[in-house]
Amino acid sequence: MDYRISQNQFVISDHGNIFFVNFIFIYKK
């Protein structure tokens, strides 16, 4: 599995959940 790092933006997971992060957030892709 690969991991993505997102900062201050909307990120969408494989499950279709939308997260808004105000910090660096690492999640499974």
PDB file with SEQRES, HELIX, SHEET and CRYST1 records, atoms N, CA, C and O in Angstrom:
SEQRES   1 A   29  MET ASP TYR ARG ILE SER GLN ASN GLN PHE VAL ILE SER          
SEQRES   2 A   29  ASP HIS GLY ASN ILE PHE PHE VAL ASN PHE ILE PHE ILE          
SEQRES   3 A   29  TYR LYS LYS                                                  
SHEET    1 AA1 2 TYR A   3  GLN A   7  0                                        
SHEET    2 AA1 2 ILE A  24  LYS A  28 -1                                        
SHEET    1 AA2 2 PHE A  10  ILE A  12  0                                        
SHEET    2 AA2 2 ILE A  18  PHE A  20 -1                                        
CRYST1    1.000    1.000    1.000  90.00  90.00  90.00 P 1           1          
ATOM      1  N   MET A   1       0.843  -1.196   0.000  1.00  0.00           N  
ATOM      2  CA  MET A   1       0.000   0.000   0.000  1.00  0.00           C  
ATOM      3  C   MET A   1       0.882   1.252   0.000  1.00  0.00           C  
ATOM      4  O   MET A   1       1.988   1.258   0.540  1.00  0.00           O  
ATOM      5  N   ASP A   2       0.365   2.288  -0.612  1.00  0.00           N  
ATOM      6  CA  ASP A   2       1.161   3.508  -0.577  1.00  0.00           C  
ATOM      7  C   ASP A   2       0.453   4.566   0.251  1.00  0.00           C  
ATOM      8  O   ASP A   2      -0.769   4.557   0.401  1.00  0.00           O  
ATOM      9  N   TYR A   3       1.246   5.466   0.777  1.00  0.00           N  
ATOM     10  CA  TYR A   3       0.722   6.493   1.669  1.00  0.00           C  
ATOM     11  C   TYR A   3       0.880   7.851   1.023  1.00  0.00           C  
ATOM     12  O   TYR A   3       1.842   8.106   0.298  1.00  0.00           O  
ATOM     13  N   ARG A   4      -0.084   8.722   1.297  1.00  0.00           N  
ATOM     14  CA  ARG A   4      -0.009  10.069   0.734  1.00  0.00           C  
ATOM     15  C   ARG A   4       0.023  11.064   1.878  1.00  0.00           C  
ATOM     16  O   ARG A   4      -0.593  10.849   2.922  1.00  0.00           O  
ATOM     17  N   ILE A   5       0.745  12.152   1.674  1.00  0.00           N  
ATOM     18  CA  ILE A   5       0.791  13.221   2.670  1.00  0.00           C  
ATOM     19  C   ILE A   5       0.080  14.426   2.079  1.00  0.00           C  
ATOM     20  O   ILE A   5       0.381  14.866   0.969  1.00  0.00           O  
ATOM     21  N   SER A   6      -0.865  14.946   2.840  1.00  0.00           N  
ATOM     22  CA  SER A   6      -1.623  16.090   2.367  1.00  0.00           C  
ATOM     23  C   SER A   6      -1.534  17.195   3.407  1.00  0.00           C  
ATOM     24  O   SER A   6      -1.537  16.928   4.609  1.00  0.00           O  
ATOM     25  N   GLN A   7      -1.455  18.440   2.939  1.00  0.00           N  
ATOM     26  CA  GLN A   7      -1.364  19.547   3.868  1.00  0.00           C  
ATOM     27  C   GLN A   7      -2.309  20.662   3.450  1.00  0.00           C  
ATOM     28  O   GLN A   7      -2.234  21.164   2.329  1.00  0.00           O  
ATOM     29  N   ASN A   8      -3.211  21.052   4.374  1.00  0.00           N  
ATOM     30  CA  ASN A   8      -4.126  22.167   4.165  1.00  0.00           C  
ATOM     31  C   ASN A   8      -4.968  22.012   2.898  1.00  0.00           C  
ATOM     32  O   ASN A   8      -5.123  22.967   2.137  1.00  0.00           O  
ATOM     33  N   GLN A   9      -5.505  20.825   2.670  1.00  0.00           N  
ATOM     34  CA  GLN A   9      -6.350  20.633   1.502  1.00  0.00           C  
ATOM     35  C   GLN A   9      -7.318  19.486   1.753  1.00  0.00           C  
ATOM     36  O   GLN A   9      -7.158  18.718   2.702  1.00  0.00           O  
ATOM     37  N   PHE A  10      -8.323  19.381   0.893  1.00  0.00           N  
ATOM     38  CA  PHE A  10      -9.254  18.280   1.006  1.00  0.00           C  
ATOM     39  C   PHE A  10      -8.608  17.023   0.439  1.00  0.00           C  
ATOM     40  O   PHE A  10      -7.963  17.055  -0.609  1.00  0.00           O  
ATOM     41  N   VAL A  11      -8.793  15.930   1.146  1.00  0.00           N  
ATOM     42  CA  VAL A  11      -8.266  14.659   0.661  1.00  0.00           C  
ATOM     43  C   VAL A  11      -9.376  13.623   0.688  1.00  0.00           C  
ATOM     44  O   VAL A  11     -10.209  13.621   1.594  1.00  0.00           O  
ATOM     45  N   ILE A  12      -9.388  12.753  -0.293  1.00  0.00           N  
ATOM     46  CA  ILE A  12     -10.448  11.747  -0.378  1.00  0.00           C  
ATOM     47  C   ILE A  12      -9.828  10.362  -0.268  1.00  0.00           C  
ATOM     48  O   ILE A  12      -8.884  10.034  -0.988  1.00  0.00           O  
ATOM     49  N   SER A  13     -10.360   9.564   0.628  1.00  0.00           N  
ATOM     50  CA  SER A  13      -9.838   8.213   0.813  1.00  0.00           C  
ATOM     51  C   SER A  13     -10.532   7.253  -0.145  1.00  0.00           C  
ATOM     52  O   SER A  13     -11.493   7.621  -0.820  1.00  0.00           O  
ATOM     53  N   ASP A  14     -10.043   6.033  -0.196  1.00  0.00           N  
ATOM     54  CA  ASP A  14     -10.646   5.013  -1.057  1.00  0.00           C  
ATOM     55  C   ASP A  14     -12.100   4.754  -0.683  1.00  0.00           C  
ATOM     56  O   ASP A  14     -12.897   4.321  -1.515  1.00  0.00           O  
ATOM     57  N   HIS A  15     -12.439   5.023   0.574  1.00  0.00           N  
ATOM     58  CA  HIS A  15     -13.802   4.781   1.053  1.00  0.00           C  
ATOM     59  C   HIS A  15     -14.737   5.919   0.637  1.00  0.00           C  
ATOM     60  O   HIS A  15     -15.950   5.837   0.833  1.00  0.00           O  
ATOM     61  N   GLY A  16     -14.158   6.988   0.057  1.00  0.00           N  
ATOM     62  CA  GLY A  16     -14.975   8.103  -0.388  1.00  0.00           C  
ATOM     63  C   GLY A  16     -15.210   9.122   0.719  1.00  0.00           C  
ATOM     64  O   GLY A  16     -15.980  10.067   0.545  1.00  0.00           O  
ATOM     65  N   ASN A  17     -14.548   8.932   1.859  1.00  0.00           N  
ATOM     66  CA  ASN A  17     -14.693   9.884   2.951  1.00  0.00           C  
ATOM     67  C   ASN A  17     -13.854  11.126   2.658  1.00  0.00           C  
ATOM     68  O   ASN A  17     -12.733  11.026   2.159  1.00  0.00           O  
ATOM     69  N   ILE A  18     -14.407  12.292   2.973  1.00  0.00           N  
ATOM     70  CA  ILE A  18     -13.679  13.533   2.732  1.00  0.00           C  
ATOM     71  C   ILE A  18     -13.200  14.096   4.066  1.00  0.00           C  
ATOM     72  O   ILE A  18     -13.967  14.225   5.020  1.00  0.00           O  
ATOM     73  N   PHE A  19     -11.928  14.422   4.105  1.00  0.00           N  
ATOM     74  CA  PHE A  19     -11.346  14.969   5.321  1.00  0.00           C  
ATOM     75  C   PHE A  19     -10.791  16.357   5.019  1.00  0.00           C  
ATOM     76  O   PHE A  19     -10.205  16.576   3.958  1.00  0.00           O  
ATOM     77  N   PHE A  20     -10.973  17.290   5.943  1.00  0.00           N  
ATOM     78  CA  PHE A  20     -10.328  18.583   5.788  1.00  0.00           C  
ATOM     79  C   PHE A  20      -9.280  18.679   6.869  1.00  0.00           C  
ATOM     80  O   PHE A  20      -9.584  18.566   8.056  1.00  0.00           O  
ATOM     81  N   VAL A  21      -8.040  18.889   6.455  1.00  0.00           N  
ATOM     82  CA  VAL A  21      -6.958  18.893   7.420  1.00  0.00           C  
ATOM     83  C   VAL A  21      -6.302  20.265   7.490  1.00  0.00           C  
ATOM     84  O   VAL A  21      -6.098  20.923   6.470  1.00  0.00           O  
ATOM     85  N   ASN A  22      -5.974  20.686   8.705  1.00  0.00           N  
ATOM     86  CA  ASN A  22      -5.287  21.947   8.925  1.00  0.00           C  
ATOM     87  C   ASN A  22      -3.825  21.689   9.253  1.00  0.00           C  
ATOM     88  O   ASN A  22      -3.093  22.595   9.650  1.00  0.00           O  
ATOM     89  N   PHE A  23      -3.414  20.438   9.080  1.00  0.00           N  
ATOM     90  CA  PHE A  23      -2.068  20.025   9.426  1.00  0.00           C  
ATOM     91  C   PHE A  23      -1.680  18.902   8.480  1.00  0.00           C  
ATOM     92  O   PHE A  23      -2.491  18.486   7.653  1.00  0.00           O  
ATOM     93  N   ILE A  24      -0.471  18.409   8.586  1.00  0.00           N  
ATOM     94  CA  ILE A  24      -0.051  17.309   7.721  1.00  0.00           C  
ATOM     95  C   ILE A  24      -0.743  16.037   8.180  1.00  0.00           C  
ATOM     96  O   ILE A  24      -0.622  15.641   9.339  1.00  0.00           O  
ATOM     97  N   PHE A  25      -1.469  15.396   7.268  1.00  0.00           N  
ATOM     98  CA  PHE A  25      -2.269  14.224   7.595  1.00  0.00           C  
ATOM     99  C   PHE A  25      -1.855  13.087   6.675  1.00  0.00           C  
ATOM    100  O   PHE A  25      -1.900  13.212   5.452  1.00  0.00           O  
ATOM    101  N   ILE A  26      -1.453  11.985   7.277  1.00  0.00           N  
ATOM    102  CA  ILE A  26      -1.024  10.831   6.488  1.00  0.00           C  
ATOM    103  C   ILE A  26      -2.106   9.754   6.554  1.00  0.00           C  
ATOM    104  O   ILE A  26      -2.574   9.407   7.639  1.00  0.00           O  
ATOM    105  N   TYR A  27      -2.496   9.236   5.418  1.00  0.00           N  
ATOM    106  CA  TYR A  27      -3.548   8.223   5.397  1.00  0.00           C  
ATOM    107  C   TYR A  27      -3.215   7.148   4.364  1.00  0.00           C  
ATOM    108  O   TYR A  27      -2.425   7.376   3.448  1.00  0.00           O  
ATOM    109  N   LYS A  28      -3.819   5.993   4.523  1.00  0.00           N  
ATOM    110  CA  LYS A  28      -3.614   4.917   3.558  1.00  0.00           C  
ATOM    111  C   LYS A  28      -4.390   5.233   2.287  1.00  0.00           C  
ATOM    112  O   LYS A  28      -5.545   5.656   2.338  1.00  0.00           O  
ATOM    113  N   LYS A  29      -3.754   5.027   1.169  1.00  0.00           N  
ATOM    114  CA  LYS A  29      -4.454   5.260  -0.092  1.00  0.00           C  
ATOM    115  C   LYS A  29      -5.160   3.979  -0.512  1.00  0.00           C  
ATOM    116  O   LYS A  29      -5.815   3.948  -1.553  1.00  0.00           O  
TER     117      LYS A  29                                                      
END                                                                             
